[in-house]
Amino acid sequence: WFQDLLKAIEEEDDARMEQSHNDGDSAAEKMIEIHTYLTGKLNMTQMEHVHMNEDELDPITGLRSPTNFGRPNTDLIFRAVAHEHPATDVGVFFCGPVKLGSTIESAAKKWSSEGQDGTKFYYNKENF
């Protein structure tokens, strides 16, 4: 269900962008960026599936956004997002192990800037 939700969000953002361009707004920007990380190991069959099914859609998630492998470098990610989106509220949504969630929550707090030009990160988690 989570994959379907992300796919629907991605499609809705694409439709919004297309409508903006049809309305003559050539400066419209994507509102959604999806950064997916697979931190677990893949077995040989799974790796072959990924390799054989490379397309414009990610073979693991079915999204246009690619899956990243390994543990995310939170400082690098949050710094880049803050730089690319100054004076913006950014929702951070996490589903995964508690320890990694704590790391991401700390990075969201660390890279949030106060004031008019600051990027503010809002951390949200879902545990199953």
N, C-alpha and C positions, 0 to 999 in steps of 0.2 A: 504494500500500500504506500510505503514511503517513496519508493521509486516512481509510482504512478503520480503521487503528489508533486514531486520535483518535475516530472515531465509536464504536468499540467501547468505549473508555474512558469516553466521555460516557454511553453507554447503561448501562454497568455501574454508574456512579455514581448514575444515576437509579434503577436497580433497587435499589441499596443504600438510597437515601433512601426509596423507597416501602416497602421492608421495615421500615425503622426506624419509619416512621409507622404501619404496620400493627401493629407491636409496641408501640405506645403511646409511642414516643419522639418527642414533638413538637419537641424541641430539636435534633434531628439536623441537621447542616449538610452542604452539599455539600463533598466533599473535593477535587474537581477544578475548576480554573478554566482555561479555554483562552483564550489571547490570541494570535490569529493576525494577522500583519502582512504585507501585500502591498506590497513596496517597489518593485517594477518597475512599468512603465507598462502600461496597458490600451489596446488599440486601440479604435476606434469600435464595432466589432461586439461586442467583449467588454463594453464599457460598456452597450450596448443590452441585451445578455443579462442583465447584473446588474440593470438597471433594470426589465426586464420580468418578472423572476422573483423579485421580492421576496416573501417568504413567511415563515413562522416558522422555516424553515431557511435558512441562509446560501446564496445561489446559487453561490458559488464553492467552498465546502468541503462543503456539505451538513450542516454542524453547526448546533446551536442557537446556539452562540457566534458572534457576528458577526466578519467579517473587517474589520480596520482597514487603512486605506490610508496609505501613507507610512512614513517612518522613525519607529520608536517613540521616545518620550521616556523613556529608561530611568530617569532619576532620578524622574520622576513616577510611573511604574509601580511601581518597587520600593518607593518610600516608601509608596504607597497599600497595597500588599500587606503590607508590614511593619506598617502601622498597623491593617489589618483582621485580621491574623492574628498577634498577639503570641505569643511563646513557642511558635513552630511551626517545624518543619522544612519548607522549601519546595523542591521540585525544579523546576529551570529547565531546560527542554529546548529546544535550539536546532538548527535546520538552515538553513544559508544561507551567505552570503559570510563569509570569514575575518575581514575588518575589522569587520563588524557583530558577529560572534561575540565578538571581543576587547572591544568596547564593552559588550556584555551581560555578559560574564564579569567585567569590571571593576566594573560596577554591582552585580553579585551579591556581590562581595567587599566593596564599599563599604557596602552596606546590610545586610550580615549583622552581627548584634549578638551579642556573647558574653553569657553569663549566663543565669539562669533565665528572665527575661522577654523575652529577645531572640529575634528571628526569624532563623533561619539559612537562607541560600540555598545550594543545591547546584547548581552549573552542570554541565550535560551537553550535549555537542554531537555532531552526526552530520554528517560531510562526505561528499558523494557525488562 
